[in-house]
């Protein structure tokens, strides 16, 4: 076991000077990783582990991971056999990091996104980061996602999964809550590709403090919600069992035991389409059933329409979120 002095591991992991660009939190992209720490870096050659303690930081191509302790697990590159380290040689000479673990006050940041939690595991093979513990959040310029149990981020699949009391809040006050939320981000256009037809202009909203204006790769295309879904606007609350929401259009579709509440007024049905931009909600009855409601005189009533079956939008059942990834205990 080798203990390397304070500050950094210069021979092992030199940070390449690359041009700045808008990024998501993808540690699989770019060149080598630079690891620094205030209280020293420990190299366990037999275990193929590097441990950094005290305001530890790992940086790769503009993505930074900050924590009280970082654990980098490495292996020989390309499946080759590990060779004994030579004097003055770095831990990653001929090797690659396949798993990065962070503990204590974890912050993962890029130019346009920020994730926080107590613990984080980034699996390079599966290209997924799993945050756990208290204070879980993923912040983009337009939305903030929070969760109680875990928060998974799949940068190459352009997806985030929030589990347990999950909430998405946009900068203009729209709020989607559910047991589980799956957010899909817009794909960034490939370099050199022709520009796509511009989408209709959306109302300008100020970005979240501390982050720049959104680019396409940090915008959420849609959110799928499972279990105890609740959508809140300034005037009404809509609840259902499952739902889907598009921040680009402001439209949400809920199914299963839907209730629309505005003040003391309430409407019940099996499906609803909610326009969060206009405040208009359409309650749809199932075949053979009728929309039910309680209307209190003097109270503002929810906007609704009973849409005939022939005019209903084509149903789409959201795909189930990916299974939670297993996590190995960190080295001590």
N, C-alpha and C positions, 0 to 999 in steps of 0.2 A: 504494500500500500504506500502510495506516494502522496505527500501533501505539498501542494504548489502554493507559492506565496500569494500575498494579498493582491487584489485588483483583477488580474486577468490571466487568461491562458493563451498567450500570444502565438506560440508555435502551433498549437492545435487548431485554432479556429479563428482565422483572420477574416475580418469583415470585408467583403469586396465592395468597392465603390461602384454602385450601379445608379443609373438615372432614377430620379424620384418619379413615381407614378401613383395614381389612385389604386389602392389595394384593399382586398379583404384580408381576413386573418388567416392566411394560408402559409403555414410554415413549410409546406412541401415545395414551394417555389423558391428560386434563387440559388445562391451559392452557399459557401460555408457559413457556419454559425459561430458567432462570437459570444463567449460566456465571460462575465465579469462578476466579482463579488467582493464585499468589504472584509469578510472574516475568513477568507481563504477558500481554496478549491482542492478537493481531495480526489485522488485518482486511485481507484481500486482495480488494478490490472486483472486480477483473477476473475472478478465479477463483471469486467468490462462496463464499469460504471464511473461516471464523473459527478461529484457532488459539490455544489457551490452554496455557500452559506453567507447570510448577512447582506441584505439588499442585493440579492442575486439578480442578474439580468442575462437573458439570452436574446440575441438579435440576429435576424436573418432577412436580408433584402427588405428592410423597412418595417418588418413586423417584430415587435418587442414583447418579451414575456418578463414581467417583474414579479418577484415573490421573495418571501423570507428565505426559502430554500429551493434550489433547483436540482433535479436528478436527471442526468442525461445518460441513457443506456445506448451503447453503441455495439457494433458488430463489424467483422471484416466485410469490406465492400465486395459485392458480387458473389457472396457465398464462399470466398476463399478461406483457408485456414488461418487462424490468428497466429502471428509470429511474435516472438518475444520482443518487447520494446527495447530499443537501443538507447544508450545514454544520449540525453538531449532530445530524444524523439517525443513527439506529442502523442496523446492518447488516440487521436483520430488519424494518424498517418496510415493511409490505406484502409481506413474504416469509415463508417457512417452512423449517424444517430438514427435509431429507429423508434425511439420512444423518449418523450420529454415529460417529466412530472414536476409540478410546481405546488408548493405548500405555503400557506400563510399570506394573506393580503394579496391575492393573485390579481394581476392586471395584464391583459393582453391587448395591445394597441397597434393600430396601423394609421395611415393618413386619414381614413374615413370611418373606421369602426373601433369600438372599444368593448371588451368583455371583462367581467369582474366576478370573483367568487373567492371562497376559502381555499379550494383545491382545484387543480386542473391536470388532466392527462391528455397529451397529444400523441396519438398513434400515427406515425408517418406511413405505415403500410396501408392502413384503412383511410388515411387522410381525414381524421375526425378528432375534434377536441371536445372533451367532456368536462364540464365544470360542475362542482358539487359544493355542499356546505351552504352557509348563509350568504345573503346578499347577492344572489345570482342575477346577472343582467347582461344583455347584449344591446349596445346602443349604436344606431346608425344616424345619419343626419336627419332622417324623416321619422323614425320609429324607435321605441325602446321596448325590449322584451324582457320580462322578469319571470322567475319561476321559484318554486320552493324546494323541489327535490333534485332536479338536475337540469342542465342546459347543454345540449349537444349542438355543435357547429360543424357542418360538413361543407367546407368551402368549395371543393371541386364539384359537389353535387348541388351547390348553391341552395343550401337548405339549413334551417335551424329547427331544433325540436326542444320545446320547453315543457317540462313535466311537473305537475303538482301546482295548483293555484296559479296557472300560467296567465299572463296578461300581456297584451300588446297595446301600447298607447302611442298615438301619433302626435305630431307637434300641434295639430289643430284641435286636439282634445278628444278625438275618437278613441274609444276604449273597447277592446275585445278580450273577454276572459273565458277560460274553460279549464277543465282538468288537464288537457293536453293540447298544445298548439304547435302546428307545423307551419313554418314560414318559408316560402320559396322566393328566392331573390331573382331579379332580372339578370340574364346573361349579358356579360360585357361583350360588345362587338369585337370580333377578331381584328388584329392589326391588318390594315390594308383592305379590309372588307368595305364594300360600299355602304354608305349610311342608309339606315332604314327610313321608311316614311315616317315623318314626325307624328307623334301621337297628339291628340287634342290637348291644348294647353290646360294645365291644372291650376287651381288657385294657388298663388304663391304663399308659402308658409315659411316662417323663420326656421333655420336648422337648429338642432339641439345644441345648447351651449358647449363650447369646447371642440366642436367638430365643424369641418368646412361644409360647403353646400354638397348635396348628394350627387353622385355620379350614377350611371345606370347600374353598375355592378353592386351598389350598396342599397338600391331601392328594392322594396318587397313587391313582388308581383301578385302574390295571393297568400292568404292565411287560411289553413284548414283547422277547424276546431272540433274537439271530441269531448263529450261529457260535460253537463252543466254549463252550456254555452250562454253567455250573457253579453249583449251589445248595448252600450249606453251612449246616448247622445244628449244634447242639452235639454231635450223635451221629453224623451221617452226611453223605456227600457224594453228590450226584446230578449226573450229567453227561449231556448230550445235544447234538443239533445245533441244535434250535430249542426255544423255550419261551415260556410265558406265566405271569405271576404276579400274583395279586391281594392287595395288602397288607390289604384290608378283610376277606378271609376266611382269609388265610394259605395258600391253595391254589395250587399250581404244577402245570403240565402240561408235560412235556417229551416230545419225539418225536425219533426218529432215533438209533440206536445208543446207547440209554440204558444207563447203568451206575449202580447203587446200591452204594455202598461204606460199610461200617461195620466199622472195625477191619480185620481180614484177610478178612472176608466180603465177597463181591461177587455181585450179581445182574445179569444182562444181559437186555435186551429191546428192543422197538421203541417203547414208550410207557410213561410212568409218571405217576402223579398223587401229588404229595407234599403232605402237610398239615404245614406248618411250625409250626403251633400244637400239634398232638398228637404230632408226630414219627412218624406212620404214613405209609409209602410203599406205594403199590399199583403193582406192575409188571404191564404188560399185554402179552401176546404178540400178534403179528400173525397173521392167519389162515394156517393151515398151518404155523406155527412153534411152538416151545415156549420157555418161559422157561428160561434157563440160569443156573447159579450155582455158586459155590464157597463151601462152608461149612466153617469151621475149628472143630473141637471146642473148647469152652471160650471161644469168642469170642461176644460178643453179636451176634445175627443181625438183619439189617434186617427190619422189619415189611413184609410184602408179601402181595398176593393176586393170583391170576391171574383177571382179570375176563372172563367170557364176552363174545363180541362183542355180544350183544343188550343188555348192561348198560353198555357203554362210553358215555362222554359223547360228544355230537356233536362231530366233529372241526371245528376252526376254524383255518385257516391265517392267521397274522398277516400283515397288509398290510405290504409293504416300506416301510422308512423313507424319508422324502423325500430327494431328491437334495441333495448338499451345495451350499450357495449360493456363487456366485462372489464373490470379494472383490477390489475394486480397490485398487491401492497408494495409501497415504495421501500427502497433499501434503507436500512437504519445505520 
